């Protein structure tokens, strides 16, 4: 059957990717592959013998315009989820920025389903304490929610009755609501340690509150008296006052290699401990490689 399809398109059609039973984020790649050849595969199934049960099921699925609309919606949503997930899988991503990326994803989802006034009256940290499960008054109506321009355009062009379009929007809205709830329950536990490590980020270390932020970390992190810690931090800020690096790894690597006129690193203790913290397995890839 697929041979006829090959002859028509003069090319080998890409295979559909199987879903991963353990990593649901891999669903994005499956959806992307299906959408990339949706019209051609739809045409193929419309012209085949539907007496075979599996063929009939696929034919019905590709003939239902609602499935196409749902896939377009999911592709747009999961694209951003996949991007953040890849950062956590990377071995080169800045570990101090991972928590912010995860929180940004959470805010991105909230902006699509919450009333603008709710977010305007909350700082970036307050949305984590919102009662997303019980406070129905904070949500937009599913018709007003931002479900995506591509989704809305395809839904309008599908010719589905108004009542059916409303049902489709409600289902997509529920997906975003569930995603926001799941992210909210994971962010505090998943990023609390990462958030505290912002104390050794370039923005904090070279900022006016460097000592106060670094004092907030457990004493064993740097393993030196606070007086020595403060002295070394002040020397570090003076030596790197004009640096423009935004990478924590680059900053502390340069700090550890720095030598004064006497050939001594004046902030060796702080730099060495900071580098040790940055080598902790934060990403999924680093953690998996240990086992």
C-alpha positions in Angstrom: 0.0 0.0 0.0 2.8 2.4 0.9 4.5 1.6 -2.5 1.7 3.5 -4.2 2.3 6.4 -1.9 6.0 6.4 -2.6 5.4 6.4 -6.4 3.1 9.4 -6.1 5.4 11.6 -4.1 8.6 10.2 -5.7 10.3 10.1 -2.3 10.5 7.8 0.7 7.9 9.1 3.2 9.4 9.7 6.7 8.3 7.0 9.2 6.0 7.9 12.1 7.8 8.0 15.4 6.6 5.8 18.2 5.6 7.3 21.5 8.0 6.9 24.4 6.3 5.2 27.4 8.4 7.0 29.9 9.1 10.4 28.3 5.8 12.0 27.3 7.7 15.1 26.1 8.9 13.0 23.1 5.3 13.3 21.9 6.3 16.6 20.3 8.5 14.9 17.7 5.7 12.4 16.9 3.2 15.3 16.4 5.7 17.3 14.3 6.3 14.3 12.0 2.6 13.7 11.6 1.8 17.3 10.8 4.7 17.6 8.3 3.0 15.0 6.0 -0.6 15.2 7.2 -2.1 16.2 3.8 -0.3 13.6 1.8 -1.0 10.8 4.2 -4.6 11.9 4.5 -4.9 11.7 0.7 -3.3 8.3 0.7 -5.8 6.8 3.2 -8.7 8.3 1.3 -7.9 6.2 -1.7 -7.2 2.8 -0.1 -9.5 -0.1 0.6 -11.1 0.4 4.0 -12.1 -3.2 4.6 -9.0 -3.7 6.7 -9.8 -2.7 10.3 -6.5 -0.9 10.9 -6.8 1.0 7.6 -10.3 2.0 8.4 -9.3 3.3 11.8 -6.5 5.4 10.3 -8.8 6.6 7.5 -11.3 7.8 10.1 -8.7 9.5 12.1 -7.2 11.4 9.2 -10.7 12.3 7.9 -11.8 13.9 11.2 -10.8 17.6 11.0 -10.8 17.8 14.8 -7.7 15.6 15.0 -5.8 17.9 12.8 -6.8 20.9 15.0 -5.8 19.1 18.2 -2.4 18.3 16.7 -1.8 21.9 15.7 -2.6 23.0 19.2 -0.3 20.5 20.8 2.6 21.1 18.5 2.6 24.8 19.4 2.4 24.1 23.1 4.9 21.3 23.3 7.4 23.2 21.2 8.2 25.4 24.2 8.1 22.5 26.7 10.5 20.6 24.5 12.9 23.5 24.4 13.1 23.7 28.2 13.4 20.0 28.5 16.4 20.0 26.1 18.0 22.6 28.4 17.8 20.2 31.3 19.2 17.4 29.1 22.1 19.5 28.0 25.6 19.1 29.6 26.6 22.6 28.5 23.6 24.7 29.7 24.3 27.2 32.5 22.9 25.4 35.6 22.1 28.7 37.3 19.7 29.7 34.5 17.7 26.4 34.4 15.4 27.3 37.2 14.5 30.6 35.5 13.8 28.9 32.2 11.4 26.5 34.0 9.7 29.4 35.8 9.4 31.3 32.5 7.6 28.3 31.0 5.2 28.3 33.9 4.5 32.0 33.4 4.2 31.5 29.7 1.4 29.0 30.2 -0.3 31.2 32.8 -0.4 34.2 30.5 -2.5 32.2 28.1 -5.2 31.1 30.5 -5.3 33.6 33.4 -7.0 37.0 33.4 -4.4 39.7 32.8 -5.3 41.5 36.0 -4.2 38.4 38.0 -0.7 38.5 36.6 -0.4 42.3 36.8 -1.0 42.2 40.5 1.5 39.4 41.1 5.2 39.4 41.0 7.1 36.6 39.2 7.2 34.7 42.5 3.6 35.1 43.6 2.1 33.0 40.8 3.7 30.0 42.3 1.3 30.3 45.3 -1.9 30.7 43.2 -4.5 28.2 43.9 -4.9 27.0 40.3 -7.1 24.0 41.3 -9.8 25.8 43.2 -9.8 29.5 42.2 -11.9 29.4 39.1 -12.4 33.2 39.1 -8.8 33.8 38.0 -9.2 32.0 34.7 -10.2 33.4 31.3 -13.1 31.8 29.5 -12.0 29.1 27.1 -13.2 31.3 24.2 -11.0 34.2 25.4 -7.9 32.2 26.3 -4.9 32.3 24.0 -5.0 28.9 22.4 -2.7 29.9 19.5 -3.1 31.7 16.2 -2.5 28.6 14.1 -5.0 26.6 16.1 -7.6 29.3 15.9 -7.2 29.7 12.2 -7.4 26.0 11.5 -10.4 25.6 13.8 -12.3 28.4 12.0 -11.4 26.9 8.6 -12.6 23.4 9.7 -16.2 24.3 9.2 -17.2 22.7 12.5 -20.4 23.8 14.1 -20.1 26.6 16.7 -21.0 24.2 19.6 -18.3 21.7 18.6 -15.7 24.5 18.2 -16.5 25.6 21.8 -16.0 22.0 23.0 -12.7 21.8 21.2 -11.5 25.0 22.8 -12.5 23.8 26.2 -10.5 20.6 25.8 -7.4 22.6 24.7 -8.0 25.0 27.6 -8.0 22.1 30.0 -4.7 20.9 28.7 -3.1 24.3 29.4 -4.7 24.4 32.8 -3.4 20.9 33.7 0.0 21.8 32.4 0.1 24.9 34.6 -0.9 22.9 37.6 1.7 20.2 37.0 4.5 22.8 36.5 3.4 24.6 39.7 3.6 21.5 41.8 7.1 20.7 40.4 8.8 24.1 40.4 9.3 24.6 44.2 10.9 21.1 44.8 12.7 20.9 41.5 14.3 24.4 41.6 14.6 25.4 45.2 18.3 24.4 45.3 18.9 25.9 41.9 17.3 29.2 42.9 19.6 29.5 46.0 22.6 28.9 43.7 21.7 32.2 42.0 24.0 33.6 44.8 27.0 32.7 42.7 25.7 33.9 39.4 27.6 36.8 37.7 24.6 39.1 38.2 24.7 38.5 41.9 28.4 38.3 42.6 29.1 41.5 40.7 26.1 43.2 42.1 25.7 45.4 45.3 24.2 42.6 47.4 26.8 40.0 46.6 27.9 39.3 50.2 24.4 39.2 51.6 23.3 36.7 49.0 26.4 34.5 49.5 26.0 34.5 53.2 22.5 33.0 52.7 24.1 29.8 51.4 25.0 27.1 54.0 28.4 27.8 55.6 29.8 24.5 54.3 29.4 25.6 50.7 32.5 27.9 50.8 34.0 26.4 54.0 35.7 29.7 55.1 34.8 32.3 57.7 32.4 35.0 56.7 35.1 37.6 57.1 37.3 35.9 54.6 34.3 35.3 52.3 33.4 38.9 52.3 37.0 40.0 51.7 37.5 37.7 48.7 34.1 38.7 47.2 35.0 42.4 47.4 38.3 41.7 45.8 36.6 39.7 43.1 34.1 42.5 42.4 36.9 44.9 42.1 38.9 42.7 39.7 36.0 41.9 37.5 34.0 45.1 37.7 34.1 45.7 34.0 33.4 42.1 32.9 30.4 41.4 30.7 30.2 37.7 31.0 26.8 36.2 31.8 28.0 32.7 32.3 28.7 31.6 35.8 31.1 28.9 34.6 33.2 31.4 32.6 33.3 33.9 35.5 34.5 31.5 38.1 36.9 29.8 35.7 38.5 33.2 35.0 38.5 34.0 38.7 40.3 30.8 39.6 42.9 31.5 37.0 43.4 35.1 38.0 46.7 36.2 39.5 47.7 39.4 41.1 51.1 41.1 40.9 52.5 38.6 43.4 51.3 35.7 41.3 48.6 34.8 43.8 44.8 34.3 43.3 43.3 36.6 45.9 39.9 34.9 45.9 41.1 31.3 45.4 39.0 29.8 48.2 35.7 31.3 47.0 36.4 30.5 43.3 37.4 26.9 44.0 34.3 26.2 46.0 32.1 28.0 43.4 33.5 25.8 40.6 32.9 22.7 42.8 29.2 23.7 43.1 28.9 24.3 39.4 30.2 20.7 38.7 27.3 19.2 40.5 25.0 17.1 38.2 22.1 19.5 37.7 20.9 18.4 34.2 19.2 15.2 33.4 22.1 14.1 31.2 24.7 14.7 33.9 22.6 12.8 36.5 22.0 9.9 34.1 25.7 9.6 33.2 26.5 9.0 36.9 24.5 5.8 36.8 
